Amino acid sequence: MFIDESTARILDLSDGTRTAAEIITQLEHEQAGAKGNELEWIEYLFVEGLIGLRQKNPTYVSANAKSEQICEQYG
């Protein structure tokens, strides 16, 4: 499969840590000639199954943060 540079960068940035808006902002900073239809292209890639969604769990606490909380409680 052959993909253009912009699509490759979108796929690279779609690692589950950014929103579509954040990806577009990053592309605008990196590519002076951004086309302006990046959101539609991201939607297309999603519909075709090339990228997906991940839900951030706001109640998730990392193991390090949890261990620090325990140390503060019983320190």
C-alpha positions in Angstrom: 0.0 0.0 0.0 1.3 3.5 -0.9 0.3 6.5 1.2 1.2 10.1 1.0 3.4 11.9 3.5 0.5 13.7 5.2 -1.5 10.5 5.7 1.6 8.7 7.1 2.0 11.5 9.6 -1.6 11.3 10.6 -1.3 7.6 11.1 1.9 8.2 13.1 0.2 10.8 15.4 -2.9 8.6 15.8 -1.3 6.6 18.7 -4.2 7.1 21.2 -2.6 10.0 23.0 -4.1 12.9 20.9 -7.5 14.1 19.8 -8.2 14.8 16.2 -7.9 18.5 16.9 -4.5 18.0 18.4 -3.4 16.0 15.4 -4.5 18.8 13.1 -2.7 21.4 15.2 0.5 19.4 15.0 0.1 19.0 11.2 -0.4 22.7 10.8 2.8 23.4 12.7 4.8 20.8 10.8 3.4 21.4 7.3 3.2 25.0 6.2 0.9 24.1 3.3 -1.7 22.2 5.2 -4.7 21.6 2.9 -7.4 22.4 5.4 -9.3 19.2 4.9 -7.4 17.2 7.5 -10.4 16.6 9.7 -12.3 15.1 6.9 -9.3 12.9 6.0 -9.0 11.7 9.6 -12.7 10.9 9.6 -12.2 8.9 6.4 -9.3 7.0 7.9 -11.5 6.2 10.9 -14.4 5.0 8.8 -12.1 2.8 6.8 -10.7 1.2 10.0 -7.2 2.5 9.6 -7.4 4.4 12.9 -9.6 3.9 15.9 -10.8 5.5 19.1 -9.6 5.0 22.6 -11.4 6.3 25.6 -9.2 8.0 28.2 -10.1 6.8 31.7 -10.2 9.9 33.9 -10.2 7.8 37.1 -7.1 5.9 36.1 -4.2 6.4 38.4 -0.8 5.2 37.4 1.0 2.7 39.7 3.6 5.4 40.6 1.0 7.9 41.5 -0.9 5.4 43.6 2.3 4.3 45.4 3.1 8.0 46.1 -0.4 8.5 47.6 0.1 5.5 49.9 3.5 6.7 51.0 2.0 10.1 51.8 -0.8 8.5 53.8 1.4 6.2 55.8 4.8 7.9 55.3 
